[in-house]
Structure formats: C-alpha cells, structure tokens
Amino acid sequence: MSFQPPFQRRDENLNSFGKLRLALGIFTVVPVKILLLLCLVVVYVVLLFVTRPFVRDNVVTAFTRIVARAVLFIFGFLYIEETITSQGENKIQPKIIVSNHVSVIEIVYFMSTRNCPCFVMKKSCSKIPLVGYIATVLGGVVVEHKENGKGASTAIVHTIKNHSRPIVVFPEGTTSNGSCILPFRTGAFLTDAPMLPVFVDFPLRSPTQFSCAYESISTPVYICRLLSGLYHPMKVTYLPIYQPSIIELKDPKLYAENVRKTISKYSHLPLSSQTYQDKLLFHEELRQLYGKLGPYSHFLYVRPEKV
C-alpha cells in the first residue's frame, strides 16, 4: 500500500471467534440497538419540531444533551473519561472549540456537553435525513469541502455573532485513524476569538479490539461493528484556552499550525503532512483490494492488504 498511517485501519482482521461474535451481534444486539436509536431520534425530532416555536433555547439545549448522551450509551460509550488541564479552567468562555477528528462519535459527544455547541459541517452532511434538520436547529454552519479560508471563516464569524453557544470546528477537514494530527485548514483561524483545543481519543487496548475511528471502512460495516460491541473506551482532554498573539492574528496559517502543535504536544501524537487528497488515493486502492475479495469482504476484513 502506498499510504499507511494516518488513513489505514489500526485494528486487526476478525479471527474465527470475532466472526462468530459479529454474526451473533448482527442478529441479536444490533437490531435492538438500531430500533432504540431510531425511536429515540424520531421522538427527539418530532418533539423538537412541535415545541421549537414555543420553548427557549436553553430548554432545547438541555433536551439535546440528554438525547445525545442516551445515543452514546446505546452505541456502547457507557463511560467517557474527561480530563481538564489545570489551565483549562480559565474563566474566559471560548467561542470556538477545535478538535481532532477521528469519528462521527465526537459530534454526538459535543452535543451532550454543557454548552451543546453548533458545528461546521460539509454540505453533503446537511442533506442527510433527520441529521440535517437537527444540525440546522442547532445552528450548524454548512460549508463546501473546498472552502479553506474566507468562505468558511465568514460563516464561522456570523455564527459567533448570532449564537450564544460556541462552535465546534474540526480543522483537519476529514477523519484519521487517530494515530497522528493532520494539517489544519485555516478557515477557523481567520477570527480573533479565543479557542479551546480539545483532543479526543478512542484507546485501543488490544489489536483485536474494534477501532471506533470512522476511517477506511464502509458505513454499514462501521455501524454493525460499533453496535455489536457492548463497551467502547473514549477519552476527551480539554487543553488550555488558546489566545492568539498579534503575529498569529496577522498570519492564520501560523495560528492554525501553533494550535495544531499544541494539540500534538498534549496528545503525544506526531504531526502528519498527509491530506485529504492522500486519503482519496488510499481509498481508491482499498476499493480495488475489496473488489478482488468479493462483496462480503467488508464485514470480515478491515485490513484487506493483510489477507
């Protein structure tokens, strides 16, 4: 394979016991969890649609937090380890939260937190049924994937001025396998607002454990593997609030890189130079390999090059 980390799966292929356990989960645990999730989300959206014109934002926020935590619980995140650095308890309220991006789970997690922030998301995500409506109600900022500067920044600045809640930005612009920090896009760093860097990690305790990284895996397989597990570890570290210097305010690329280095320092993860374009090339290789293995290979292998 031409490209290894940060887009290669870190977990190992299923052994015989793993295949049996996955098969049992698909026919037992997974359907029950999917039904619970659908019922929960549908009830949430209906109540949101009916009561939205009559309730205050803080009520919507509280309701959203409860539902988001329930969704995480169903997914298998029974306990989430949160760490706040000593300087992270700064009284300054950050308007922007920047985080590494490993999985869609981070979005649900931030929805369950005290501030229940809004998000910057791709236009394609806003068109997903239910998800798009929820994101719109919460003040989601929709940008094209190619926007890497003033377009995204204008939307972010507008959100900061018109919303009391902070906004979450994943400046890497795509997911990784969690083994490094990808280059940051500069859209969020064209503002002068203080930032709260956050590092999210899904620890792998053994090679046979399923990695919760939504990386180099099809969505149906990811959902089945995720829901078939009874428990998944998750750690969230809140770093000190980052206030840009005068030099950084004049140089968004420097500002973005310094925040990126800060997250790298606290997470002890290396900086990667690979980008979204490298990811597309890697995924093209994966499609060719999976094509040789057959249509059902997605459910059996996460590392087709190891077959």
Secondary structure by P-SEA (a helix, b strand, c coil): cccccccccccccccaaaaaaaaaaaacaaaaaaaaaaaaaaaaaaaaaaccccccaaaaaaaaaaaaaaaaaaacccbbbbbbcccccccccccbbbbbbccaaaaaaaaacccbbbbbccccccccaaaaaaaaaabbbbbccccccaaaaaaaaaaaacccbbbbbcccccccccccccccccccccccbbbbbbbbbbccccccccccccccccaaaaaaaaaaccbbbbbbbbccbbbbcaaaaacaaaaaaaaaaaaaaaacbbbbcccaaaaaaaaaaaaaaaaaacccccccccccccc
